[in-house]
Amino acid sequence: AQSVTQLDSQVPVFEEAPVELRCNYSSSVSVYLFWYVQYPNQGLQLLLKYLSGSTLVKGINGFEAEFNKSQTSFHLRKPSVHISDTAEYFCAVRTNFGNEKLTFGTGTRLTIIP
Amino acid sequence: NAGVTQTPKFQVLKTGQSMTLQCAQDMNHEYMSWYRQDPGMGLRLIHYSVGAGITDQGEVPNGYNVSRSTTEDFPLRLLSAAPSQTSVYFCASSYSQGSYNEQFFGPGTRLTVL
C-alpha cells in the first residue's frame, strides 16, 4: 500500500516570498502524484500532477513541483506568493495500475503574511 | 456543466438518526467516490463506484452505505449516526478507471452529530 507524508502542518510565509511545501511518499510500485488546493470553505481543486516524463511539472497559479524518485519526494514550490494563495494544500498518490484510489497526505495550511 | 454537486451543505443530526448525503455529477463520469475530511488526517476514502451498479469499500466504510443506480448519482447513507461521523464529506468523480484521470470534487457537506 502507498502512503503520503506532509511533515509541515502549517507554513507561514510573507507575501512575495518563495515557498516550498514538502511531500514524501512511500510505495512498492510506480505511482502518479498530485497536488490539490483547498480554498476556505470550498472543495479540492487540482493544482498539478506528475504521470510520467519530465520530472518538473508546472501547474496553475504559478505553482510547480519536482518529482524525485530517489528521494521519493514531490515538493511543491512557488517563487513569489500572494495573499490569494492562502489555502490548504494536499499531496496525493495513486498507483499507476487499475484503480482510482487516491491516498492523501494530512495537508499543509499555507498562510500568507502581508 | 454544474460539475459535482452535493446537498445539503450543512447538517446537524442527533445520535441514532439516519440521513442521506446527495451527490450528483453531469459530466458522464464512470468513477465516483466519497471521502471524509477530518483535522490532521487529510481525506480518507469511504466508498467508491466504478460504474452504475458497482460499488466497493474504501479505507473507512463502517457506518456508511452507498448505491449507484445511475451514472449521475451516488448517495451516501448514514443509517444510525454517531458523533464519530462528525466530519466534512466530499464527493468526487472522474472520467474512467484510468489512474491518470483527474478527480473533480464537490463543495462538501459539513455534518455534525450531537
Contacts between the chains, C-beta under 8 A, distances in Angstrom:
chain1	res1	chain2	res2	distance
A	4	B	42	7.8
A	6	B	42	8.0
A	9	B	40	7.0
A	32	B	99	5.5
A	32	B	100	6.1
A	36	B	105	7.9
A	42	B	107	6.1
A	42	B	108	7.7
A	43	B	4	7.6
A	43	B	90	5.9
A	43	B	105	3.8
A	43	B	106	5.4
A	43	B	107	4.8
A	43	B	108	5.5
A	44	B	43	7.6
A	44	B	90	6.9
A	44	B	92	7.8
A	44	B	105	4.3
A	45	B	105	7.3
A	46	B	102	5.2
A	46	B	103	7.6
A	49	B	100	7.7
A	49	B	102	7.1
A	51	B	100	5.0
A	90	B	42	6.2
A	90	B	43	6.9
A	94	B	99	5.1
A	95	B	99	6.7
A	96	B	99	5.3
A	96	B	100	7.9
A	97	B	99	6.8
A	98	B	97	7.2
A	98	B	99	7.2
A	99	B	50	7.9
A	99	B	97	6.7
A	99	B	99	7.4
A	100	B	31	5.0
A	100	B	33	7.1
A	100	B	48	6.9
A	100	B	50	7.5
A	100	B	94	6.1
A	100	B	97	5.9
A	100	B	98	8.0
A	100	B	99	6.7
A	100	B	101	7.2
A	100	B	103	7.2
A	101	B	45	6.1
A	101	B	48	7.1
A	101	B	58	7.0
A	102	B	43	7.8
A	102	B	45	7.3
A	102	B	103	6.5
A	104	B	35	7.9
A	104	B	42	4.0
A	104	B	43	4.3
A	104	B	44	7.6
A	105	B	42	5.5
A	106	B	40	5.7
A	106	B	41	6.0
A	106	B	42	4.4
A	107	B	42	5.5
